[in-house]
Amino acid sequence: MKLHDLMPNEGAKKEPKRKGHGISAGQGKTSGRGTKGQGSRAGSGGNLYRQGGNLPFYRRLPFIRGEGFTPPASVEYNIVNLDQLERFQKGSIVSNESLKDAKLLHKPGNPVAILGRGEIKVALTVKVQRVTKSAREKIEAAGGTVEIVA
């Protein structure tokens, strides 16, 4: 077998449809573009600037950079303060599930962060994703423990 003997498989290559070659060809006259309008003209489409009246993407870019831009990989936490944990019994375990049952979570699927607003007088075992330094100190001062879970 030599290079000049190589050929594609039968039916693998197909001749392109020759548009605009007479009425009996099925794609004659307007060549499947309809009549009149932007799509019927040569060179229509492919213009990145026109987006149907919307502000084009590259002109929108400066507005979505900087302070108003939210990174797609950012993590949104459920915020729970210490004064909201007062409803739990002494010695109980505070976890995502118990906070969800107590209806303290805005979005139950997101991780939980405990903040240090308020005081806590009961000893609790807290098992959440994040705890601030002040919240940890107050929980441990009340006789509780803090465990960070992944």
VMD Tcl script that builds the backbone (N, CA, C; Angstrom):
set m [mol new atoms 450]
animate dup $m
set s [atomselect $m all]
$s set {name element resname resid chain x y z} {
  {N N MET 1 A 0.850 -1.186 0.000}
  {CA C MET 1 A 0.000 0.000 0.000}
  {C C MET 1 A 0.884 1.235 0.000}
  {N N LYS 2 A 0.544 2.160 -0.851}
  {CA C LYS 2 A 1.298 3.401 -0.962}
  {C C LYS 2 A 0.352 4.564 -0.677}
  {N N LEU 3 A 0.937 5.746 -0.484}
  {CA C LEU 3 A 0.135 6.930 -0.147}
  {C C LEU 3 A -0.934 7.215 -1.192}
  {N N HIS 4 A -0.615 6.989 -2.466}
  {CA C HIS 4 A -1.597 7.307 -3.506}
  {C C HIS 4 A -2.724 6.268 -3.568}
  {N N ASP 5 A -2.578 5.162 -2.820}
  {CA C ASP 5 A -3.652 4.170 -2.767}
  {C C ASP 5 A -4.689 4.465 -1.681}
  {N N LEU 6 A -4.342 5.356 -0.725}
  {CA C LEU 6 A -5.247 5.638 0.396}
  {C C LEU 6 A -6.492 6.376 -0.085}
  {N N MET 7 A -7.650 5.901 0.350}
  {CA C MET 7 A -8.910 6.550 0.004}
  {C C MET 7 A -9.844 6.488 1.214}
  {N N PRO 8 A -10.729 7.483 1.380}
  {CA C PRO 8 A -11.676 7.416 2.497}
  {C C PRO 8 A -12.674 6.280 2.294}
  {N N ASN 9 A -13.306 5.851 3.369}
  {CA C ASN 9 A -14.314 4.798 3.292}
  {C C ASN 9 A -15.489 5.239 2.419}
  {N N GLU 10 A -16.183 4.281 1.871}
  {CA C GLU 10 A -17.336 4.588 1.032}
  {C C GLU 10 A -18.412 5.302 1.864}
  {N N GLY 11 A -18.847 6.457 1.408}
  {CA C GLY 11 A -19.889 7.208 2.098}
  {C C GLY 11 A -19.365 8.117 3.202}
  {N N ALA 12 A -18.051 8.120 3.432}
  {CA C ALA 12 A -17.497 8.961 4.501}
  {C C ALA 12 A -17.411 10.416 4.068}
  {N N LYS 13 A -17.216 10.639 2.791}
  {CA C LYS 13 A -17.134 12.020 2.293}
  {C C LYS 13 A -18.348 12.299 1.418}
  {N N LYS 14 A -18.871 13.496 1.553}
  {CA C LYS 14 A -20.086 13.855 0.846}
  {C C LYS 14 A -19.848 15.190 0.149}
  {N N GLU 15 A -20.293 15.306 -1.074}
  {CA C GLU 15 A -20.135 16.563 -1.800}
  {C C GLU 15 A -21.022 17.626 -1.149}
  {N N PRO 16 A -20.522 18.839 -1.008}
  {CA C PRO 16 A -21.362 19.894 -0.423}
  {C C PRO 16 A -22.518 20.252 -1.359}
  {N N LYS 17 A -23.590 20.737 -0.777}
  {CA C LYS 17 A -24.759 21.125 -1.563}
  {C C LYS 17 A -24.428 22.427 -2.291}
  {N N ARG 18 A -24.598 22.415 -3.621}
  {CA C ARG 18 A -24.278 23.605 -4.421}
  {C C ARG 18 A -25.523 24.474 -4.516}
  {N N LYS 19 A -25.525 25.525 -3.734}
  {CA C LYS 19 A -26.719 26.377 -3.679}
  {C C LYS 19 A -26.690 27.401 -4.803}
  {N N GLY 20 A -27.878 27.797 -5.224}
  {CA C GLY 20 A -28.000 28.842 -6.240}
  {C C GLY 20 A -27.699 28.368 -7.636}
  {N N HIS 21 A -27.992 27.078 -7.950}
  {CA C HIS 21 A -27.709 26.535 -9.281}
  {C C HIS 21 A -28.999 26.127 -9.983}
  {N N GLY 22 A -29.925 27.046 -10.100}
  {CA C GLY 22 A -31.140 26.780 -10.871}
  {C C GLY 22 A -32.289 26.269 -10.011}
  {N N ILE 23 A -33.514 26.442 -10.520}
  {CA C ILE 23 A -34.699 26.143 -9.729}
  {C C ILE 23 A -34.884 24.651 -9.495}
  {N N SER 24 A -34.458 23.814 -10.399}
  {CA C SER 24 A -34.686 22.382 -10.219}
  {C C SER 24 A -33.740 21.767 -9.194}
  {N N ALA 25 A -32.692 22.490 -8.820}
  {CA C ALA 25 A -31.733 21.955 -7.845}
  {C C ALA 25 A -32.319 21.929 -6.433}
  {N N GLY 26 A -33.428 22.650 -6.202}
  {CA C GLY 26 A -34.059 22.668 -4.884}
  {C C GLY 26 A -33.532 23.771 -3.990}
  {N N GLN 27 A -32.360 24.299 -4.311}
  {CA C GLN 27 A -31.790 25.396 -3.516}
  {C C GLN 27 A -31.397 26.538 -4.438}
  {N N GLY 28 A -32.224 26.798 -5.445}
  {CA C GLY 28 A -31.909 27.853 -6.408}
  {C C GLY 28 A -32.460 29.192 -5.972}
  {N N LYS 29 A -32.365 30.167 -6.823}
  {CA C LYS 29 A -32.842 31.536 -6.629}
  {C C LYS 29 A -32.362 32.128 -5.320}
  {N N THR 30 A -33.135 32.025 -4.228}
  {CA C THR 30 A -32.713 32.669 -2.970}
  {C C THR 30 A -31.794 31.778 -2.143}
  {N N SER 31 A -31.520 30.573 -2.581}
  {CA C SER 31 A -30.571 29.663 -1.949}
  {C C SER 31 A -30.897 29.352 -0.492}
  {N N GLY 32 A -32.171 29.229 -0.188}
  {CA C GLY 32 A -32.575 28.836 1.157}
  {C C GLY 32 A -32.506 29.940 2.180}
  {N N ARG 33 A -32.305 31.194 1.726}
  {CA C ARG 33 A -32.191 32.309 2.673}
  {C C ARG 33 A -33.508 33.059 2.842}
  {N N GLY 34 A -34.561 32.655 2.180}
  {CA C GLY 34 A -35.809 33.405 2.247}
  {C C GLY 34 A -35.722 34.626 1.360}
  {N N THR 35 A -36.643 35.553 1.557}
  {CA C THR 35 A -36.611 36.758 0.737}
  {C C THR 35 A -36.398 37.977 1.606}
  {N N LYS 36 A -35.519 38.829 1.164}
  {CA C LYS 36 A -35.216 40.113 1.808}
  {C C LYS 36 A -34.791 39.957 3.274}
  {N N GLY 37 A -34.521 41.040 3.922}
  {CA C GLY 37 A -34.136 41.030 5.330}
  {C C GLY 37 A -32.646 40.814 5.531}
  {N N GLN 38 A -32.224 40.991 6.760}
  {CA C GLN 38 A -30.799 40.934 7.079}
  {C C GLN 38 A -30.181 39.578 6.755}
  {N N GLY 39 A -30.892 38.484 7.067}
  {CA C GLY 39 A -30.345 37.153 6.863}
  {C C GLY 39 A -30.186 36.776 5.416}
  {N N SER 40 A -30.866 37.495 4.514}
  {CA C SER 40 A -30.771 37.156 3.099}
  {C C SER 40 A -29.549 37.800 2.447}
  {N N ARG 41 A -28.951 38.770 3.108}
  {CA C ARG 41 A -27.836 39.511 2.516}
  {C C ARG 41 A -26.513 38.791 2.767}
  {N N ALA 42 A -25.576 39.042 1.913}
  {CA C ALA 42 A -24.238 38.467 2.084}
  {C C ALA 42 A -23.552 39.148 3.269}
  {N N GLY 43 A -22.803 38.371 4.034}
  {CA C GLY 43 A -22.035 38.940 5.147}
  {C C GLY 43 A -22.836 39.130 6.415}
  {N N SER 44 A -24.066 38.600 6.479}
  {CA C SER 44 A -24.850 38.797 7.709}
  {C C SER 44 A -24.417 37.799 8.765}
  {N N GLY 45 A -24.555 38.167 10.022}
  {CA C GLY 45 A -24.202 37.291 11.132}
  {C C GLY 45 A -22.712 37.351 11.428}
  {N N GLY 46 A -22.335 36.895 12.594}
  {CA C GLY 46 A -20.928 36.851 12.967}
  {C C GLY 46 A -20.383 38.155 13.492}
  {N N ASN 47 A -21.230 39.181 13.602}
  {CA C ASN 47 A -20.766 40.462 14.125}
  {C C ASN 47 A -20.880 40.433 15.646}
  {N N LEU 48 A -19.743 40.413 16.332}
  {CA C LEU 48 A -19.748 40.302 17.783}
  {C C LEU 48 A -20.315 41.545 18.463}
  {N N TYR 49 A -20.284 42.686 17.781}
  {CA C TYR 49 A -20.757 43.918 18.399}
  {C C TYR 49 A -22.264 43.901 18.585}
  {N N ARG 50 A -23.011 43.417 17.587}
  {CA C ARG 50 A -24.469 43.443 17.672}
  {C C ARG 50 A -24.984 42.254 18.462}
  {N N GLN 51 A -25.764 42.522 19.492}
  {CA C GLN 51 A -26.365 41.455 20.283}
  {C C GLN 51 A -27.847 41.728 20.476}
  {N N GLY 52 A -28.494 42.083 19.397}
  {CA C GLY 52 A -29.941 42.255 19.416}
  {C C GLY 52 A -30.419 43.384 20.300}
  {N N GLY 53 A -29.634 44.424 20.433}
  {CA C GLY 53 A -30.039 45.560 21.252}
  {C C GLY 53 A -29.420 45.549 22.626}
  {N N ASN 54 A -28.918 44.382 23.095}
  {CA C ASN 54 A -28.215 44.354 24.385}
  {C C ASN 54 A -26.886 45.072 24.252}
  {N N LEU 55 A -26.365 45.528 25.400}
  {CA C LEU 55 A -25.037 46.125 25.386}
  {C C LEU 55 A -24.039 45.020 25.092}
  {N N PRO 56 A -23.187 45.175 24.089}
  {CA C PRO 56 A -22.265 44.104 23.712}
  {C C PRO 56 A -21.374 43.683 24.883}
  {N N PHE 57 A -20.988 42.419 24.857}
  {CA C PHE 57 A -20.247 41.819 25.968}
  {C C PHE 57 A -19.003 42.616 26.323}
  {N N TYR 58 A -18.198 42.971 25.334}
  {CA C TYR 58 A -16.935 43.633 25.655}
  {C C TYR 58 A -17.144 45.069 26.127}
  {N N ARG 59 A -18.327 45.637 25.916}
  {CA C ARG 59 A -18.611 46.953 26.491}
  {C C ARG 59 A -19.201 46.813 27.891}
  {N N ARG 60 A -19.755 45.618 28.201}
  {CA C ARG 60 A -20.286 45.352 29.541}
  {C C ARG 60 A -19.177 45.022 30.532}
  {N N LEU 61 A -18.042 44.510 30.025}
  {CA C LEU 61 A -16.970 44.017 30.892}
  {C C LEU 61 A -16.506 44.995 31.963}
  {N N PRO 62 A -16.262 46.274 31.635}
  {CA C PRO 62 A -15.770 47.168 32.687}
  {C C PRO 62 A -16.731 47.295 33.868}
  {N N PHE 63 A -18.009 47.066 33.637}
  {CA C PHE 63 A -18.979 47.235 34.712}
  {C C PHE 63 A -19.039 46.027 35.636}
  {N N ILE 64 A -18.616 44.832 35.155}
  {CA C ILE 64 A -18.684 43.656 36.012}
  {C C ILE 64 A -17.352 43.348 36.686}
  {N N ARG 65 A -16.335 44.140 36.411}
  {CA C ARG 65 A -15.072 43.966 37.118}
  {C C ARG 65 A -15.124 44.753 38.422}
  {N N GLY 66 A -14.209 44.472 39.321}
  {CA C GLY 66 A -14.046 45.309 40.506}
  {C C GLY 66 A -15.020 44.995 41.614}
  {N N GLU 67 A -15.472 46.045 42.320}
  {CA C GLU 67 A -16.245 45.879 43.554}
  {C C GLU 67 A -17.579 45.183 43.343}
  {N N GLY 68 A -18.268 45.459 42.249}
  {CA C GLY 68 A -19.588 44.878 42.034}
  {C C GLY 68 A -19.551 43.457 41.497}
  {N N PHE 69 A -18.350 42.921 41.311}
  {CA C PHE 69 A -18.222 41.601 40.692}
  {C C PHE 69 A -18.112 40.534 41.765}
  {N N THR 70 A -18.975 39.501 41.712}
  {CA C THR 70 A -18.925 38.393 42.657}
  {C C THR 70 A -18.196 37.230 42.007}
  {N N PRO 71 A -17.077 36.789 42.569}
  {CA C PRO 71 A -16.346 35.671 41.963}
  {C C PRO 71 A -17.213 34.411 41.939}
  {N N PRO 72 A -17.167 33.647 40.851}
  {CA C PRO 72 A -18.026 32.463 40.759}
  {C C PRO 72 A -17.686 31.378 41.766}
  {N N ALA 73 A -16.453 31.351 42.270}
  {CA C ALA 73 A -16.047 30.294 43.205}
  {C C ALA 73 A -16.232 30.710 44.668}
  {N N SER 74 A -16.877 31.860 44.925}
  {CA C SER 74 A -17.032 32.320 46.307}
  {C C SER 74 A -18.023 31.426 47.058}
  {N N VAL 75 A -17.784 31.259 48.365}
  {CA C VAL 75 A -18.623 30.405 49.202}
  {C C VAL 75 A -19.563 31.290 50.008}
  {N N GLU 76 A -20.849 30.976 49.979}
  {CA C GLU 76 A -21.839 31.742 50.744}
  {C C GLU 76 A -22.170 30.954 52.008}
  {N N TYR 77 A -21.944 31.570 53.157}
  {CA C TYR 77 A -22.157 30.903 54.441}
  {C C TYR 77 A -23.511 31.283 55.030}
  {N N ASN 78 A -24.091 30.360 55.802}
  {CA C ASN 78 A -25.239 30.681 56.644}
  {C C ASN 78 A -24.678 31.306 57.917}
  {N N ILE 79 A -25.113 32.505 58.247}
  {CA C ILE 79 A -24.600 33.218 59.407}
  {C C ILE 79 A -25.524 32.968 60.591}
  {N N VAL 80 A -24.936 32.480 61.701}
  {CA C VAL 80 A -25.686 32.261 62.939}
  {C C VAL 80 A -24.905 32.938 64.062}
  {N N ASN 81 A -25.581 33.786 64.846}
  {CA C ASN 81 A -24.932 34.465 65.953}
  {C C ASN 81 A -25.157 33.706 67.255}
  {N N LEU 82 A -24.317 34.005 68.249}
  {CA C LEU 82 A -24.382 33.296 69.526}
  {C C LEU 82 A -25.722 33.488 70.227}
  {N N ASP 83 A -26.302 34.689 70.118}
  {CA C ASP 83 A -27.576 34.919 70.813}
  {C C ASP 83 A -28.697 34.047 70.239}
  {N N GLN 84 A -28.531 33.525 69.024}
  {CA C GLN 84 A -29.529 32.632 68.436}
  {C C GLN 84 A -29.374 31.203 68.964}
  {N N LEU 85 A -28.224 30.880 69.563}
  {CA C LEU 85 A -27.976 29.530 70.082}
  {C C LEU 85 A -28.533 29.339 71.492}
  {N N GLU 86 A -29.078 30.383 72.101}
  {CA C GLU 86 A -29.629 30.297 73.460}
  {C C GLU 86 A -30.802 29.318 73.549}
  {N N ARG 87 A -31.498 29.070 72.448}
  {CA C ARG 87 A -32.679 28.190 72.466}
  {C C ARG 87 A -32.317 26.717 72.644}
  {N N PHE 88 A -31.032 26.355 72.438}
  {CA C PHE 88 A -30.622 24.961 72.579}
  {C C PHE 88 A -30.433 24.587 74.048}
  {N N GLN 89 A -30.753 23.319 74.379}
  {CA C GLN 89 A -30.619 22.816 75.740}
  {C C GLN 89 A -29.146 22.653 76.114}
  {N N LYS 90 A -28.868 22.654 77.405}
  {CA C LYS 90 A -27.505 22.487 77.891}
  {C C LYS 90 A -26.986 21.108 77.482}
  {N N GLY 91 A -25.752 21.065 76.942}
  {CA C GLY 91 A -25.121 19.812 76.553}
  {C C GLY 91 A -25.524 19.289 75.181}
  {N N SER 92 A -26.393 19.995 74.458}
  {CA C SER 92 A -26.819 19.505 73.144}
  {C C SER 92 A -25.760 19.806 72.090}
  {N N ILE 93 A -25.835 19.072 70.984}
  {CA C ILE 93 A -24.886 19.239 69.889}
  {C C ILE 93 A -25.507 20.167 68.840}
  {N N VAL 94 A -24.780 21.233 68.533}
  {CA C VAL 94 A -25.231 22.191 67.524}
  {C C VAL 94 A -24.498 21.869 66.233}
  {N N SER 95 A -25.237 21.370 65.230}
  {CA C SER 95 A -24.656 21.026 63.941}
  {C C SER 95 A -25.541 21.602 62.839}
  {N N ASN 96 A -25.141 21.356 61.595}
  {CA C ASN 96 A -25.953 21.838 60.466}
  {C C ASN 96 A -27.379 21.305 60.543}
  {N N GLU 97 A -27.526 20.016 60.917}
  {CA C GLU 97 A -28.853 19.395 60.963}
  {C C GLU 97 A -29.714 20.008 62.069}
  {N N SER 98 A -29.110 20.212 63.268}
  {CA C SER 98 A -29.900 20.773 64.367}
  {C C SER 98 A -30.266 22.230 64.096}
  {N N LEU 99 A -29.370 22.970 63.441}
  {CA C LEU 99 A -29.685 24.361 63.084}
  {C C LEU 99 A -30.771 24.411 62.011}
  {N N LYS 100 A -30.749 23.429 61.108}
  {CA C LYS 100 A -31.786 23.354 60.079}
  {C C LYS 100 A -33.140 23.049 60.711}
  {N N ASP 101 A -33.159 22.105 61.680}
  {CA C ASP 101 A -34.407 21.772 62.373}
  {C C ASP 101 A -34.956 22.959 63.149}
  {N N ALA 102 A -34.045 23.794 63.672}
  {CA C ALA 102 A -34.458 24.981 64.425}
  {C C ALA 102 A -34.809 26.152 63.521}
  {N N LYS 103 A -34.711 25.934 62.178}
  {CA C LYS 103 A -35.032 26.964 61.188}
  {C C LYS 103 A -34.172 28.226 61.346}
  {N N LEU 104 A -32.879 28.003 61.601}
  {CA C LEU 104 A -31.956 29.123 61.729}
  {C C LEU 104 A -31.114 29.337 60.476}
  {N N LEU 105 A -31.252 28.446 59.480}
  {CA C LEU 105 A -30.432 28.538 58.281}
  {C C LEU 105 A -31.221 29.128 57.126}
  {N N HIS 106 A -30.590 30.078 56.441}
  {CA C HIS 106 A -31.224 30.717 55.287}
  {C C HIS 106 A -31.237 29.760 54.099}
  {N N LYS 107 A -30.085 29.129 53.807}
  {CA C LYS 107 A -29.958 28.129 52.746}
  {C C LYS 107 A -29.315 26.894 53.353}
  {N N PRO 108 A -30.094 25.871 53.699}
  {CA C PRO 108 A -29.571 24.703 54.424}
  {C C PRO 108 A -28.436 23.964 53.730}
  {N N GLY 109 A -28.313 24.078 52.422}
  {CA C GLY 109 A -27.241 23.383 51.719}
  {C C GLY 109 A -25.880 24.032 51.879}
  {N N ASN 110 A -25.852 25.304 52.296}
  {CA C ASN 110 A -24.594 26.031 52.429}
  {C C ASN 110 A -23.939 25.770 53.781}
  {N N PRO 111 A -22.609 25.970 53.885}
  {CA C PRO 111 A -21.927 25.790 55.167}
  {C C PRO 111 A -22.340 26.847 56.184}
  {N N VAL 112 A -22.018 26.586 57.462}
  {CA C VAL 112 A -22.468 27.455 58.558}
  {C C VAL 112 A -21.262 28.162 59.185}
  {N N ALA 113 A -21.439 29.444 59.510}
  {CA C ALA 113 A -20.433 30.213 60.233}
  {C C ALA 113 A -21.084 30.780 61.490}
  {N N ILE 114 A -20.440 30.572 62.653}
  {CA C ILE 114 A -20.947 31.100 63.920}
  {C C ILE 114 A -20.205 32.393 64.219}
  {N N LEU 115 A -20.970 33.477 64.453}
  {CA C LEU 115 A -20.389 34.776 64.777}
  {C C LEU 115 A -20.594 35.071 66.254}
  {N N GLY 116 A -19.845 36.044 66.771}
  {CA C GLY 116 A -19.795 36.280 68.215}
  {C C GLY 116 A -20.751 37.309 68.769}
  {N N ARG 117 A -21.819 37.682 68.079}
  {CA C ARG 117 A -22.766 38.662 68.609}
  {C C ARG 117 A -23.569 38.046 69.748}
  {N N GLY 118 A -23.683 38.739 70.836}
  {CA C GLY 118 A -24.472 38.258 71.971}
  {C C GLY 118 A -23.653 37.414 72.922}
  {N N GLU 119 A -24.326 36.916 73.968}
  {CA C GLU 119 A -23.684 36.081 74.985}
  {C C GLU 119 A -24.336 34.706 74.989}
  {N N ILE 120 A -23.607 33.726 75.521}
  {CA C ILE 120 A -24.143 32.373 75.650}
  {C C ILE 120 A -23.823 31.874 77.052}
  {N N LYS 121 A -24.836 31.291 77.713}
  {CA C LYS 121 A -24.678 30.860 79.096}
  {C C LYS 121 A -24.733 29.344 79.251}
  {N N VAL 122 A -25.162 28.620 78.214}
  {CA C VAL 122 A -25.272 27.163 78.297}
  {C C VAL 122 A -24.087 26.515 77.583}
  {N N ALA 123 A -23.661 25.368 78.104}
  {CA C ALA 123 A -22.538 24.644 77.508}
  {C C ALA 123 A -23.047 23.825 76.318}
  {N N LEU 124 A -22.515 24.105 75.134}
  {CA C LEU 124 A -22.937 23.423 73.920}
  {C C LEU 124 A -21.730 22.823 73.203}
  {N N THR 125 A -21.984 21.763 72.452}
  {CA C THR 125 A -20.960 21.215 71.565}
  {C C THR 125 A -21.292 21.686 70.158}
  {N N VAL 126 A -20.446 22.547 69.615}
  {CA C VAL 126 A -20.708 23.175 68.325}
  {C C VAL 126 A -19.851 22.491 67.256}
  {N N LYS 127 A -20.513 21.931 66.231}
  {CA C LYS 127 A -19.826 21.268 65.115}
  {C C LYS 127 A -20.278 21.905 63.813}
  {N N VAL 128 A -19.560 22.939 63.380}
  {CA C VAL 128 A -19.896 23.664 62.154}
  {C C VAL 128 A -18.629 23.895 61.332}
  {N N GLN 129 A -18.778 24.588 60.173}
  {CA C GLN 129 A -17.665 24.780 59.256}
  {C C GLN 129 A -16.737 25.926 59.670}
  {N N ARG 130 A -17.298 26.998 60.252}
  {CA C ARG 130 A -16.467 28.140 60.656}
  {C C ARG 130 A -16.986 28.727 61.954}
  {N N VAL 131 A -16.045 29.175 62.793}
  {CA C VAL 131 A -16.390 29.861 64.036}
  {C C VAL 131 A -15.409 31.012 64.188}
  {N N THR 132 A -15.920 32.208 64.494}
  {CA C THR 132 A -15.014 33.334 64.698}
  {C C THR 132 A -14.301 33.185 66.039}
  {N N LYS 133 A -13.220 33.940 66.181}
  {CA C LYS 133 A -12.398 33.837 67.383}
  {C C LYS 133 A -13.194 34.234 68.628}
  {N N SER 134 A -13.952 35.325 68.527}
  {CA C SER 134 A -14.722 35.781 69.688}
  {C C SER 134 A -15.820 34.778 70.048}
  {N N ALA 135 A -16.447 34.168 69.032}
  {CA C ALA 135 A -17.502 33.185 69.296}
  {C C ALA 135 A -16.903 31.948 69.965}
  {N N ARG 136 A -15.736 31.513 69.521}
  {CA C ARG 136 A -15.071 30.348 70.121}
  {C C ARG 136 A -14.745 30.618 71.601}
  {N N GLU 137 A -14.222 31.814 71.879}
  {CA C GLU 137 A -13.878 32.164 73.264}
  {C C GLU 137 A -15.119 32.159 74.157}
  {N N LYS 138 A -16.222 32.702 73.679}
  {CA C LYS 138 A -17.446 32.763 74.483}
  {C C LYS 138 A -18.038 31.373 74.709}
  {N N ILE 139 A -18.004 30.504 73.676}
  {CA C ILE 139 A -18.542 29.148 73.817}
  {C C ILE 139 A -17.711 28.357 74.820}
  {N N GLU 140 A -16.384 28.470 74.717}
  {CA C GLU 140 A -15.502 27.727 75.627}
  {C C GLU 140 A -15.555 28.296 77.039}
  {N N ALA 141 A -15.791 29.604 77.178}
  {CA C ALA 141 A -15.935 30.212 78.516}
  {C C ALA 141 A -17.206 29.731 79.205}
  {N N ALA 142 A -18.229 29.378 78.410}
  {CA C ALA 142 A -19.483 28.869 78.970}
  {C C ALA 142 A -19.414 27.375 79.267}
  {N N GLY 143 A -18.265 26.753 78.962}
  {CA C GLY 143 A -18.095 25.329 79.236}
  {C C GLY 143 A -18.363 24.428 78.040}
  {N N GLY 144 A -18.546 25.004 76.862}
  {CA C GLY 144 A -18.820 24.210 75.671}
  {C C GLY 144 A -17.543 23.905 74.884}
  {N N THR 145 A -17.710 23.171 73.805}
  {CA C THR 145 A -16.581 22.850 72.951}
  {C C THR 145 A -16.923 23.210 71.501}
  {N N VAL 146 A -15.861 23.474 70.722}
  {CA C VAL 146 A -16.025 23.846 69.310}
  {C C VAL 146 A -15.243 22.841 68.474}
  {N N GLU 147 A -15.903 22.314 67.438}
  {CA C GLU 147 A -15.262 21.380 66.525}
  {C C GLU 147 A -15.534 21.845 65.102}
  {N N ILE 148 A -14.478 22.034 64.314}
  {CA C ILE 148 A -14.632 22.466 62.928}
  {C C ILE 148 A -14.758 21.223 62.054}
  {N N VAL 149 A -15.836 21.158 61.269}
  {CA C VAL 149 A -16.054 20.027 60.360}
  {C C VAL 149 A -15.860 20.509 58.932}
  {N N ALA 150 A -15.494 19.614 58.057}
  {CA C ALA 150 A -15.244 19.977 56.667}
  {C C ALA 150 A -16.540 20.135 55.900}
}
mol reanalyze $m
mol bondsrecalc $m
mol representation Tube
mol addrep $m
